[in-house]
């Protein structure tokens, strides 16, 4: 919550946008409203200016009440914006100040009082309008301006609003259209696209978890139909579903329906040849096969000991982490957007495990921690893992993982959410050292940056030859600060060089 009596302590960022609004209702507000709603939410301040040192100061507003009335009128106009996602309490008039001079939120009866004096221009106090924009429910996304979601959808990245790419809008529309993305039936594909060995391994796991059932009771096609991996049409012909193809299919067949599909596992210090890649051709490339191979590799990389056990020289594995890691891996595979870029990437290091999947979070992290209902992007895949004892199907996987980590004295797992491209990264520290944990978190962010942003900047420089930091930031939809960090990393790796001249420093690929 913002402390309005000390508003000068804040700076504009990806969660706060300040607008003077002294010349009337700022039409640029709708871009920020759309951006906050389509990203992670934020606060819009009307009647606040940004000073040269980037701090905030309230300014004199002719009529905050009129601004509030105009906002409510416009936000309910579908010709202006596609959805009103606010409750009445999320739009307030408050008295703000600098250096502790503010009076906080005004009571409703005082907000419209004709006797409330306006502050002098430089008094350091002022009545401002505060609009708290929540993260929109996926069913209302994209929240867009005007009548065209492809031209009017925005998101927030760094310190600014950027217009969403067509891919981003398509992704939001897919999420809004239905609950699960893996229920589609592919009428041109039958059981021949599935990998028999992977299906059989899953059946073995299933009957271990369900000893009351007998493999003889269900044929393989019947079993797959019961799972939701296959469906029979009106002519009695069975076709594979998206869940079945992703979970048990062979990679060349999966690519036909999900052209960006990719799975990858690497370990710190290992050559690329030692990794696990879905397109390597020496295994099926399916989700379940990947889960089995990666979970086995992680567990064999070393015992999962708490720091206390390691110091005492105890050899037994710490209780619970194996379960937490398996659930984290299954969650990533169940929530991934297989139409999006980058694929599922898992990296095992000596003191941390990072699991990244394409797609944004369909339920905010805070809601997940407080027991929100599960909303897996691929509900059938999630159920398939649940049926073999991975996850309890309640949607409380993150809460359980954090409980396990806390019980072993390890640093708290962290979720990072990135946009353009959409990506969720779960970092699981395997250490209880506070300083080591901070370093791991910073390194995790750096590696994620290298993985998602740097290749796009190199592509941009190949197409445009030379560009400055501001131009690259705008083209990538990121803040200038983040763009300059990326450029510094590329220059350090001798991949680009900079040229100084009049005005802004410009960058180009190294000869």
N, C-alpha and C positions, 0 to 999 in steps of 0.2 A: 504494500500500500504506500502511495506517495505521501510524504509529509509536506503539506502545502505551506506550512509556516516557514519552511526552509527550501523553497522551490529553486533557489539559486544553486543548490548543491547538485542538481540533476543536469544531465546532458542529453541531447537528442540521441536516441539509439534505436535498435530494432523493436523496442517496446514502447517508446515515447515519441510523439510527434507534436511539436508546438507550432501554433499559427497565431499571428497577431489579430486577425479578424476585425481590425478597426474600420476597414472600408466596406463592411457588409459580410454576408455569409460567404466563406471561402469555398469556391467550387472544387478546389483541389482536395478538399476534405474527403471527397468520395473515393479518390484513388487510394488514400490511406485507409479509409473504412474497408474497402475491398481487400486491400493488402493484409491488414490485421486479421480480418475474418478468415481469409484463405491460408493464413500462416499459423501463428500461435497466439494471436490476440495482442492487444496493446491499448494504450491510453492516448487520446487526442486532447490537447489542451488548446482552448480558444481564449485569446486575450493574453497570450504569453509571447514575448519576443526572445530571440536568441542573441546574446551579446557577442562582441568580438572574441571574448575568451571562451565562447561556447556555452556559458552559463545562461540560465533562464531568468527573466524578470517579468512580472505582471505589468500590463499596460492598461490604460483607461479604455474601457469598452462603453460605448454610448448606451447599450441596452443588452445585458446578458440574457434577460428574459426573452427578448425578441429572437435572439440567436437560438435559444432552446426551442421556442415555438416553431421557428423556421426549420430547425433540424427535424423535429417530429413530423412536420408536414411533408418534407421532402423524402425522408427515409421510408415513408409509407406510400410513396408514389413509385409504382413499378416502372414508369418511364425513366425514372432517375436511377434507381438501384433495384436489383432483383429481389432482395429480401431484407426485411427488418428483423434482426436477430437480437435486439436489445430489449431488456426489461426497463421499466420506468426508473428504477433505482440506479441504473447505470448511466444516467445523464443528470448531472448535478451542477448547481452554481455554488462555488465555494469561494472563500476569501483566502487569497494566497499572499505570501510575503517573502521577504528575503531576510536572512539573519535572524529567524525566529519571530518576525513581526506579524505573521499571518494569524488569523483567528479560527482557521479550520472550517469545517462545513457549516454553512448557515442553515438555521431551521427553515422549513418550508415557508412559514408565514413571513419570514424576513426576506426571502429570496425575491419576492415581488414588491417589496415595500418601496413606496415613493419617497420615504424619508431617509432611506439609506444613502448617505452622501458618497459620491464618487471620489476616489482618492486623487490627490494631486499627481501629475504625470510622473514625478520622480520620488514619490513618497516611499516606494518599496513595497506598497501593498495594493491589491486590486481584486475585484470580483471577477473570477474567471469561470469558464464553462469547462467541465470535465466530462469526457465521453469515454466510458470504458467499453471497448469493443472486445467481446469474447472470441475465442476460436469457434468458428461455425461448425455445426454438426455436419458430418459428411453428406447427409441427405440434402443439405441446403447449398452445398458447394457445386460449382464456384459461385461466390457472391460477386456479381459483376455490375458495371455501370452500363446503363442504356439497355439495348435490346440484343446485343451480340456478345455472348460469353467469350468468343475468341478475340474480340477487340477490347472488351471492357473488364477483363479479369486481371487483377494485380496480386502480387505477393510482396512480402517484406524480406529483404536480405541485407544485412549490414545496417546501414543508416538510411536506406531509401526504399521507395516503392518501384517495382519494375513490372512491366506488362508480362503476363504469363506467356510462355511458349505454347504452341498448339498441343504439344505432347502433354504439358502440364494440365491444360484444360481438359483434354481427352481423358487423362487419368482421373481427374476429379469427377467428370461426368460418369465414368464407369463405376466409381465408388458410390456415387449418388443413386445410380439406376437400380441397384439391387444389393442384396446382402453379401452373397458369396460369388467370387469370380471363377470358382472351379466347378460349377455345376453345368457348364456348357457341354452339350453332346456333339461329338464330331461324327457326322453321318457318313463320312468317307473313310473312317478308320475303325477297324475291328481289333480283336485280341492279338492279331499278328504283329501289332506295333509294340506290344509289351514284351519285356524281358522275362522269360520264364524262370530263370534262376532267382531273380529279385522277387518275383511274385511268390515263389516257393519259400524263400527265406522269411518273407513277411507272414505267410501262413504258419510257419513253424513258431514264430514269435507269438502269433495270435493264439494258437492252441495251447501254448505254455501258459498264457494269461487266462485262458478260458478252458480249464481241464474238463468242465462239464460237457463241452462240445466235442464232436468227433470229426476228424477230417473225412471219414467215410460218409458222413451225412450230407456233405455238400461237395459237388463237383467244383472244379476251379472256376468255370464260368459263373456258376451259381454263387460261389463265394465272392467273386469280384462284383457281381450285381448287388449282393447284400451290402458290401462295403460302399457302394456308390461309385465304383471305378468303371462300371459298365452299365448300360441301360438298353433294354430291348424295345424296339419300335413296334408299331401296330402290325407289321408283317412278320414279327417273330425274329427279326435280325438284331443281333447285339452290336452296339457301338461303344467305343471308349469315350469316357467323359474327360474333361480337362483335368480333374483330380486324378483319374486313373493314368492318364498319359504322363502327367508330371511326376507322379509318385513311382510308377513302375515302367515307364516307357524307355525306349532306347533314344539316345541323344539326337541322332539324325532325324528321327520322327518328331521329337519334341520341337526341334527347331522349325519344322514346317508350320507349326501353329504359334509358336512363341519365338519369334526371330531373334530376340535379344537375350534369350535364356543362356545363363552361364553360372556355373558353380566352381568355386575355387577354394583350396585349402593350402596354406604354406606355413612353414615354421622358421623361426628366427635362425639365421645362419646357414640354412639349407639351400642348396642349389635348386633352381626352378624345376629341374627334372625329378626332384624328390617330392614335389607337391602333388596334390590331387586335383585334376581339372576335368570338367565334364566333357570337354571336346578332345580328350587325349586318345580315345578310341580303344583303350585296353580295358574298359569296364562300361557298364550300361549308360552312365551319365544321368541317371534318374535321381529324384530326391531321396527315396528310401535307401538306395545303394550308397549315396553320398553320406547320409546320416550314419549308416553303419560303419563306413570306412573312416569317416572323420572322428566319430566318437571313440572308435577303437584306437586310432592314432593318438588322439589327445591323451587318453588314459595310459597309453604305453610310453608316453614321452617322459614320464617320471611320476613318482607317488605324489598325491595331493596332500601335503602336510601343512598344518598350521605353522606359523612362525615359532610358537612355543614348542611344538613337537620337534621341529627341525633343530632348535637349539639344544633340546634335551637328547637328541640322537635317537628318538623313537622311530621305528620303522613302519608302524601301522599307518594306513591311509586315514586322513581326516574324514569324519563321518559326514556324509551328505553332499559334498561337492560334485561327485560323479552324477548324482541325480540332478543337481542344479544345472550342470553343464549340458546334460542331455536335454533337459527341458528348454534351456535357452536356445539350443540349436534347433529343436523342433519348432519352437515359437517363431524363430526367424524364417524357417521354411514355410510355415503356415501363414505368416503375415506378409510375405514378400509379394511385390507386384511384378509378375513375370512378363508383363508387357513393357516394363520400364528398363532403363539403362543400368549398366554396371553389374548386375547379377548379385548372387549371394557370395560373400567373401569372408572366409574365416582365417584368422592368423593367430598361431600359437607362439608365444614368446616365453622366456624363462619365468617372468613374473606377471604376465597378464595374458588374457585371451580376448581377442576382439572379434565380434560377430556382426557383420554388416549385411543388411538386406535392402533391396530397392523398394521404394514406396514410403509415403509418410505414415505417421501414426494415426490410425482411425479413431482412437480414443486417447485423450491427453494423458501424459504420464501421471499427473496428480490424481486423475480420476481412476486410473488403473490401481494405484497404490491404495486408494480408499475403497476398493472392491467393486469398481464399475463392471457391468456385465461384459462378457467377452464379445469382441467384434472382429474375429479373424477375417482377413481378406479371403482366405481359402478355408471355409468351414469344414468341408469334407476331408481335406488333408489333415486339419487339426484333429478331427474325430478319429481318423485312421491311426494317428500317433497315440491318442488317448486309449484306443482299443488294445494297444500293446503295452500299456502301462506307462506311457510317457506323457506327463501332465495329467491334471485331474479334471480338465474340461470346465473349470470354473472361471478362467480368465485371471486367476490370481498368481500366475507364474512368476511375475517380477517380484511380488511381495514375498513369495516363498524363497526365491533365489536370494533376496536380500537378507532374509532370516537365516538362511544357511551360511551365508558369508559372514554375518555378524557372529554367529555361534562359533565360527572357526577363527575369529579374531582378524579377519582380512579386511582390507579397505572396502568401502561401500561401492558396489557396482554402479556404473553411471550410464545413462542413456543420452546419446547425442542425436539430434534431429537436424538434418540439413535439407535445403530445398534447391532445386534447379542444379543438378538432378535431385529428386527426392530420395532420401536415404536415412535409415535408422541404424545407429551403431551402438551396440551394447558392449561396454568394456568391463571385463571381469578381472579385477586385480587378484593376483595370487600371492599377496604379501600384506603384512600388517604394518609395515613401516610407513609412517606418515609422509616423510619427505620422498621416499621411493614412490609412494602412491601419487603424489603431486607430479613427479617427473613422468610417471607412466601415463597419467591423464594428458599432460602436455604433449607427450610423444604420440599418444593416440590421436589427438586432434591434428597434429602435424601430418601424420601418416594418412589420415582421412582426407586432409586438404590436398596432399600430393596425389592421392588416388582419384579424387573427384574433380579438382579444379585445374591442375597443371596441364593435363592433356588437352583440355579445351582451350587454354591460353596458347599453347603451342600451335594448335590448329588455326587459331585466329591470326597468329603472326605469320603462318604460312600463306594465308589468304590475303593479308593486308600489308605484309612486308614490315612496316614500322607502325608503332602505336604507342601512345602515352598511357600512363596509369589510369587517368580519368576515362579515356576512351575504352580501355580494356574492362574497367569496372562496369561501365554502362553496358557494354556488349555482353558481359558474363552475367549481369544481374547481381553483382556483389558490391560491397562497399569498396571505396578507394583504398582504405586501410588494408583490407583483405587482399585486394589486387596487388598492392605494393609488396605485401608479405610473400605472395606467390612469386612475383617477379624476382624478389631477392633470393628465394630458394632456387629458381631456375638459373639465375646468374651465378650462384654459388656452385652449381653443378656444371657450369661452363656450357650451358645449352643456349643461352642468349647473352647479348651484350647491350649496354646502354650507350646512347649518344647524347652528349650535352650540347646545347645550343641556346638560341633565344627561346625563352619560355620554358615549357615543360620538357623534362627528360623523356626521350623516346627509346623504345626497345625494339630489337630485331633479333632474328635467329643468328647464332654464331656461324661464321663462314666455315 
